[in-house]
């Protein structure tokens, strides 16, 4: 009984995600379950997954956040639009230039926070205000429409196209085959991870729990593969998201530097006294955030097929919400990429479901605010329960 309760607590947000998805499927009379909506869930919310990955690394260091990422998405988009459309700079060169701009900002921001000791929320609040204003100023001085379009087709193909695209409603065999391969890999990795833990004498979950978790993961992968196969194929943004998620999952769980992010959030002073350069880790957290924000800007530009002044609005809030809802501690030191994925997916499902229901945008914010507060309360109560045992 205790094991069952522990499993339920550990997977609370996953259960909530499933229930919310079922709720919207019923209330939208099945629209939520169509192939096009599965595709929209990915293409419209890819930015949440990527920004939340960067935000996760910042929050692990002690609950720190980046308020400037949404405005910086807008700024990078405008820079990219000016280069590719107005200046006719080749797409690869424009991408490299925007990446350099992102890296420079990340270095400046990381230096101010890590070495000058400016509180992260103040340093990033300055960016939140400055970059939106700078982007709008560049748009108004270079265009009369407030947006820059059309973007080059080669750029759109990389960031908003589909791999081996087929006609809508025609079954895309390669897409489904990728789902099968991914499912087999998940099964192998789960079994191998458990075997390694047993070999090293670590505590492991029961085989029943492992089988249930693996079956749920494989079912989710195959459901997406099946639906996307009828929506024209695999969106390129899904590839970007999957690659980034895999890389950061490996970094946070398998590398020494990844563990440093957790130890700093757990006890920064003890970490420093143990010989770890805490300033360097903090610097890397914000440099990394700026790089991922730049990647997000490319995806957002391709999604709208233009650079405009409204891009990135409230993106920072969605990224923070995805992390907190996904179990990342608001105080730092705990959280995972998998949990962040659950949180980002839940935010995406809520966004899409309420849009299909025609819920007013203001009420959508109310709902997401309640969900965020509920997640924080649950995290605090769960931590309190553990400390009392």
C-alpha positions as CSV (number, residue, x, y, z in Angstrom):
1,X,0.0,0.0,0.0
2,X,2.8,2.4,0.9
3,X,4.6,1.6,-2.3
4,X,1.4,2.4,-4.3
5,X,1.0,5.7,-2.5
6,X,4.6,6.6,-3.2
7,X,4.3,5.8,-6.9
8,X,1.1,7.9,-7.1
9,X,2.9,10.9,-5.4
10,X,5.9,10.5,-7.7
11,X,3.7,10.5,-10.8
12,X,1.0,13.0,-9.7
13,X,1.6,15.4,-12.5
14,X,1.7,12.7,-15.1
15,X,-1.7,11.5,-13.9
16,X,-3.0,15.0,-13.9
17,X,-1.8,15.4,-17.5
18,X,-3.7,12.3,-18.6
19,X,-6.8,13.4,-16.9
20,X,-6.6,17.0,-18.3
21,X,-6.1,15.5,-21.8
22,X,-9.2,13.2,-21.4
23,X,-11.2,16.2,-20.1
24,X,-10.4,18.4,-23.1
25,X,-11.0,15.5,-25.5
26,X,-14.5,15.1,-24.1
27,X,-15.3,18.8,-23.9
28,X,-14.1,19.4,-27.4
29,X,-16.1,16.4,-28.7
30,X,-13.0,14.6,-29.9
31,X,-11.2,17.5,-31.6
32,X,-8.3,17.3,-29.1
33,X,-7.7,13.7,-30.3
34,X,-7.4,14.5,-34.0
35,X,-4.1,14.1,-35.9
36,X,-3.9,17.9,-36.6
37,X,-4.2,18.8,-32.9
38,X,-1.4,16.4,-32.0
39,X,0.7,18.1,-34.6
40,X,-0.4,21.5,-33.2
41,X,0.5,20.5,-29.7
42,X,4.1,20.1,-30.8
43,X,4.4,22.9,-33.3
44,X,2.7,25.5,-31.2
45,X,4.4,24.6,-27.9
46,X,7.9,23.7,-29.0
47,X,9.1,27.0,-27.5
48,X,8.0,25.9,-24.1
49,X,10.0,22.7,-24.1
50,X,13.2,24.5,-25.3
51,X,13.0,27.5,-23.0
52,X,12.0,25.4,-20.1
53,X,15.1,23.2,-20.6
54,X,17.2,26.3,-20.2
55,X,15.1,27.6,-17.3
56,X,15.5,24.2,-15.5
57,X,19.3,24.7,-15.5
58,X,18.9,28.2,-14.0
59,X,16.4,27.1,-11.4
60,X,18.5,24.2,-10.2
61,X,21.2,26.7,-9.1
62,X,18.9,28.0,-6.4
63,X,15.5,28.9,-7.8
64,X,17.0,31.5,-10.1
65,X,15.0,32.5,-13.3
66,X,15.4,34.4,-16.5
67,X,12.8,37.1,-17.1
68,X,14.4,38.3,-20.3
69,X,14.1,35.2,-22.5
70,X,10.7,36.2,-24.0
71,X,12.0,39.7,-25.0
72,X,15.2,38.2,-26.2
73,X,13.3,35.8,-28.5
74,X,11.7,38.9,-30.1
75,X,15.0,40.7,-30.4
76,X,16.9,37.8,-32.0
77,X,13.9,37.4,-34.4
78,X,14.2,41.0,-35.5
79,X,17.9,40.7,-36.0
80,X,17.5,37.5,-38.0
81,X,14.7,39.1,-40.1
82,X,16.8,42.2,-40.8
83,X,19.7,40.0,-41.9
84,X,17.9,37.4,-44.0
85,X,15.2,39.6,-45.6
86,X,16.3,43.2,-45.7
87,X,20.1,42.6,-46.0
88,X,19.7,39.4,-47.9
89,X,22.4,37.7,-45.9
90,X,22.7,33.9,-46.6
91,X,20.6,31.8,-44.1
92,X,23.6,29.9,-42.6
93,X,25.5,33.2,-42.0
94,X,22.5,34.8,-40.5
95,X,22.0,31.8,-38.1
96,X,25.7,32.0,-37.1
97,X,25.4,35.8,-36.5
98,X,22.3,35.5,-34.3
99,X,23.9,32.6,-32.4
100,X,27.0,34.8,-31.7
101,X,24.7,37.6,-30.5
102,X,23.0,35.1,-28.2
103,X,26.3,33.9,-26.9
104,X,27.5,37.5,-26.2
105,X,24.3,38.3,-24.3
106,X,24.7,35.1,-22.3
107,X,28.3,35.9,-21.4
108,X,27.4,39.5,-20.3
109,X,24.4,38.3,-18.3
110,X,26.3,35.4,-16.8
111,X,29.1,37.7,-15.8
112,X,26.8,40.3,-14.2
113,X,25.0,37.6,-12.2
114,X,27.9,35.3,-11.3
115,X,30.8,37.7,-10.8
116,X,29.2,41.1,-10.2
117,X,26.6,39.5,-7.9
118,X,23.6,41.3,-9.4
119,X,20.5,39.3,-8.4
120,X,19.3,37.3,-11.4
121,X,15.7,38.7,-11.3
122,X,17.1,42.3,-11.5
123,X,19.6,41.6,-14.3
124,X,17.1,39.7,-16.4
125,X,14.3,42.2,-15.7
126,X,16.6,44.8,-17.3
127,X,16.8,42.6,-20.4
128,X,13.0,42.0,-20.3
129,X,12.5,45.8,-20.7
130,X,15.4,46.6,-22.9
131,X,15.2,43.9,-25.6
132,X,11.5,44.3,-26.3
133,X,12.0,48.1,-26.7
134,X,15.1,47.7,-28.8
135,X,13.4,45.1,-31.1
136,X,10.4,47.4,-31.6
137,X,12.7,50.4,-32.3
138,X,14.5,48.4,-35.0
139,X,11.3,47.3,-36.6
140,X,9.8,50.8,-36.7
141,X,13.0,52.3,-38.1
142,X,13.4,49.7,-40.8
143,X,9.8,48.8,-41.8
144,X,6.4,50.4,-42.1
145,X,4.4,47.2,-41.3
146,X,5.8,46.3,-37.9
147,X,7.0,42.9,-39.2
148,X,9.6,41.5,-41.5
149,X,8.5,38.9,-44.1
150,X,8.7,36.6,-46.0
151,X,11.5,34.6,-44.5
152,X,13.6,32.4,-46.9
153,X,12.1,29.0,-47.7
154,X,15.3,27.2,-46.7
155,X,15.1,28.7,-43.2
156,X,11.4,27.7,-42.9
157,X,12.2,24.1,-44.0
158,X,14.7,23.6,-41.2
159,X,12.6,25.1,-38.4
160,X,9.0,24.6,-39.4
161,X,9.0,21.9,-42.1
162,X,8.3,18.2,-42.0
163,X,10.6,15.2,-42.6
164,X,9.6,13.1,-45.6
165,X,6.3,15.0,-45.8
166,X,3.2,13.3,-47.3
167,X,-0.2,14.6,-48.1
168,X,-2.6,15.2,-45.2
169,X,-4.6,12.0,-44.1
170,X,-2.1,9.8,-46.0
171,X,-0.4,7.4,-43.7
172,X,3.3,8.3,-43.3
173,X,5.2,5.0,-42.9
174,X,8.6,6.5,-42.0
175,X,7.0,8.5,-39.2
176,X,5.4,5.4,-37.7
177,X,8.6,3.4,-38.2
178,X,10.5,6.1,-36.2
179,X,8.0,5.7,-33.4
180,X,8.5,1.9,-33.3
181,X,12.3,2.3,-33.2
182,X,12.0,4.9,-30.4
183,X,9.8,2.6,-28.4
184,X,12.2,-0.3,-28.7
185,X,15.1,2.0,-27.6
186,X,13.0,3.1,-24.6
187,X,12.4,-0.5,-23.5
188,X,16.1,-1.3,-23.9
189,X,17.3,1.8,-22.0
190,X,14.8,1.2,-19.1
191,X,15.8,-2.4,-18.6
192,X,19.5,-1.6,-18.9
193,X,19.3,1.3,-16.4
194,X,17.6,-1.0,-13.9
195,X,20.2,-3.8,-14.5
196,X,23.0,-1.3,-13.9
197,X,21.5,-0.1,-10.6
198,X,21.0,-3.7,-9.4
199,X,24.6,-4.5,-10.4
200,X,25.9,-1.5,-8.3
201,X,23.7,-2.4,-5.3
202,X,21.4,0.7,-5.6
203,X,17.8,0.7,-4.6
204,X,15.5,0.1,-7.6
205,X,11.8,0.3,-8.2
206,X,9.8,-2.9,-8.4
207,X,9.6,-4.7,-11.8
208,X,5.8,-4.1,-11.8
209,X,6.4,-0.4,-11.5
210,X,9.0,-0.5,-14.2
211,X,6.8,-2.4,-16.6
212,X,3.8,0.0,-16.0
213,X,6.0,3.1,-16.5
214,X,7.6,1.6,-19.7
215,X,4.2,0.6,-21.1
216,X,2.9,4.1,-20.5
217,X,6.0,5.7,-22.2
218,X,5.8,3.3,-25.2
219,X,2.0,3.9,-25.5
220,X,2.6,7.7,-25.6
221,X,5.3,7.4,-28.2
222,X,3.3,5.1,-30.4
223,X,0.2,7.3,-30.1
224,X,2.1,10.4,-31.2
225,X,3.8,8.4,-34.0
226,X,0.4,7.1,-35.3
227,X,-1.3,10.6,-35.1
228,X,1.7,12.4,-36.7
229,X,1.7,9.8,-39.5
230,X,-1.7,11.1,-40.5
231,X,-0.7,14.7,-40.1
232,X,2.0,14.7,-42.8
233,X,5.0,13.4,-41.0
234,X,7.5,14.4,-38.3
235,X,7.7,18.1,-37.7
236,X,11.3,19.4,-37.8
237,X,10.6,21.3,-34.5
238,X,10.0,17.9,-32.8
239,X,13.5,16.8,-33.9
240,X,15.0,20.0,-32.4
241,X,13.0,19.4,-29.1
242,X,14.0,15.7,-28.9
243,X,17.7,16.3,-29.5
244,X,17.8,19.1,-26.9
245,X,15.9,17.1,-24.3
246,X,18.1,14.1,-24.8
247,X,21.3,16.1,-24.5
248,X,20.2,17.9,-21.3
249,X,18.8,14.7,-19.8
250,X,22.3,13.2,-20.3
251,X,24.1,16.2,-18.9
252,X,21.9,16.5,-15.8
253,X,22.0,12.8,-15.0
254,X,25.3,11.4,-16.3
255,X,27.9,14.2,-16.1
256,X,29.8,15.7,-13.2
257,X,29.1,19.3,-14.3
258,X,25.4,18.4,-14.4
259,X,25.5,17.3,-10.8
260,X,27.1,20.6,-9.8
261,X,23.9,22.4,-10.8
262,X,22.1,20.3,-8.2
263,X,24.6,20.7,-5.5
264,X,24.7,24.5,-5.8
265,X,21.0,24.6,-5.4
266,X,21.1,22.3,-2.4
267,X,23.8,24.2,-0.6
268,X,25.8,26.8,-2.5
269,X,28.3,27.6,0.4
270,X,29.0,23.9,1.0
271,X,29.6,23.4,-2.7
272,X,32.0,26.3,-2.8
273,X,33.9,25.0,0.2
274,X,34.3,21.6,-1.4
275,X,36.3,23.2,-4.2
276,X,33.7,23.6,-6.9
277,X,33.7,26.9,-8.8
278,X,30.1,28.0,-8.1
279,X,30.5,31.3,-10.0
280,X,31.5,29.4,-13.2
281,X,28.4,27.1,-12.9
282,X,26.2,30.1,-12.5
283,X,27.8,31.8,-15.5
284,X,27.3,28.7,-17.6
285,X,23.6,28.5,-16.5
286,X,22.8,31.9,-18.0
287,X,25.1,31.4,-21.1
288,X,23.2,28.2,-21.8
289,X,19.9,29.9,-21.3
290,X,20.8,32.6,-23.9
291,X,21.9,30.0,-26.4
292,X,18.6,28.0,-26.0
293,X,16.6,31.3,-26.2
294,X,18.3,31.9,-29.6
295,X,17.3,28.5,-30.8
296,X,13.8,29.2,-29.7
297,X,13.8,32.5,-31.6
298,X,14.6,30.6,-34.8
299,X,11.7,28.2,-34.2
300,X,9.3,31.1,-33.4
301,X,10.3,33.0,-36.5
302,X,9.7,30.0,-38.7
303,X,6.3,29.3,-36.9
304,X,5.0,32.8,-37.7
305,X,7.0,33.0,-41.0
306,X,8.0,36.5,-40.0
307,X,9.8,38.6,-37.4
308,X,7.4,40.8,-35.4
309,X,7.2,42.8,-32.2
310,X,4.8,40.4,-30.4
311,X,7.0,37.3,-30.6
312,X,8.0,35.9,-27.3
313,X,5.2,37.6,-25.2
314,X,4.9,35.8,-21.9
315,X,7.2,33.1,-23.0
316,X,9.3,33.4,-19.8
317,X,6.1,32.8,-17.7
318,X,5.3,29.6,-19.7
319,X,8.9,28.3,-19.3
320,X,8.8,29.0,-15.5
321,X,5.4,27.4,-15.2
322,X,6.5,24.3,-17.1
323,X,9.4,23.8,-14.7
324,X,7.5,24.4,-11.5
325,X,4.5,22.2,-12.6
326,X,7.0,19.5,-13.7
327,X,8.4,19.3,-10.2
328,X,11.4,21.6,-10.4
329,X,11.9,23.1,-6.9
330,X,11.3,26.8,-6.7
331,X,14.2,26.8,-4.2
332,X,16.6,24.9,-6.4
333,X,18.5,21.7,-6.0
334,X,15.9,19.3,-7.4
335,X,14.0,18.6,-10.6
336,X,14.5,16.6,-13.8
337,X,14.3,17.0,-17.5
338,X,11.6,14.3,-17.6
339,X,9.5,16.2,-15.0
340,X,10.0,19.4,-17.1
341,X,8.7,17.6,-20.1
342,X,5.5,16.6,-18.2
343,X,5.1,20.2,-17.1
344,X,5.6,21.6,-20.5
345,X,3.2,19.1,-22.1
346,X,0.6,19.9,-19.5
347,X,0.9,23.7,-20.2
348,X,0.7,22.9,-23.9
349,X,-2.4,20.7,-23.5
350,X,-4.1,23.5,-21.4
351,X,-3.2,26.1,-24.0
352,X,-4.5,24.0,-26.9
353,X,-7.6,22.6,-25.1
354,X,-8.8,26.0,-23.9
355,X,-8.2,27.5,-27.4
356,X,-10.3,24.8,-29.0
357,X,-13.1,25.5,-26.4
358,X,-13.0,29.2,-27.3
359,X,-12.0,30.2,-23.7
360,X,-11.1,33.9,-23.4
361,X,-7.4,34.6,-23.3
362,X,-7.7,36.3,-19.9
363,X,-9.4,33.2,-18.4
364,X,-6.7,31.0,-19.8
365,X,-4.2,33.0,-17.8
366,X,-6.3,32.5,-14.7
367,X,-6.4,28.8,-15.2
368,X,-2.6,28.6,-15.7
369,X,-2.1,30.7,-12.6
370,X,-4.2,28.3,-10.5
371,X,-2.3,25.3,-11.9
372,X,1.0,26.9,-11.2
373,X,0.0,27.8,-7.6
374,X,-1.4,24.3,-7.1
375,X,1.9,22.8,-8.3
376,X,3.9,24.9,-5.8
377,X,1.7,24.0,-2.9
378,X,1.9,20.3,-3.8
379,X,5.7,20.6,-3.9
380,X,5.9,22.3,-0.5
381,X,3.5,19.8,1.2
382,X,5.3,16.9,-0.4
383,X,8.7,18.1,0.8
384,X,7.2,18.8,4.3
385,X,5.8,15.2,4.4
386,X,9.2,13.8,3.5
387,X,11.0,15.8,6.2
388,X,8.5,14.6,8.9
389,X,9.1,10.9,8.2
